[in-house]
Amino acid sequence: MAQLQGVALSDESSIIQSVNAGDLKFEFDDAGDARAMIFEQDETDTLRSPEVDSGVSTVSALPGVRSLMVQLQRDIAGDAQIVMIGRDIGTVVLPDAELKIYLTASAGERARRRFEENRSKGMQQNLDQMVRDIELRDAQDSGRATSPLRPAEDSIQVCNDGKSLDEVVNEVIGLVKASA
């Protein structure tokens, strides 16, 4: 959102003001998936762009922005059963969730997947640089004071290196069924 407005990623007050003004909203599509609406435009797919990726750690380290985003995420979850992804969902956003699954994959695996996703959209990137960028973001997010990246103590960790999407989905479904 800050990037769309040309706001500096470190300008906490302007980012908060924009969110409070309603420039960022979440709506659910017909499939029940949350869509990020920024300035009334669906920008959900933009959230996975390299440009956004490069600024996420900077913005999410701002305590006021992080606090506001945690509340928005909690509002989305409400009292419903929900699948939610994020680097601090089990530790900060929904610490009382009944089931917390912490999916992990190596930086190389995540870079390879993102590289393939971007290539399918016609975007070209350097795979080695993507690995370095992911490692840098992990280090920044793990070391930040506000909502650091870490698994919740009561989470079940699932490494999905080398696994197909179907294998991971089946493993998660098994965990859900076992917890019911």
Summary of the structure (lengths in Angstrom):
residues: 180
radius of gyration: 16.8
end to end distance: 38.4
largest distance: 47.3
contacts: 439
relative contact order: 0.12
helix: 52%
strand: 11%
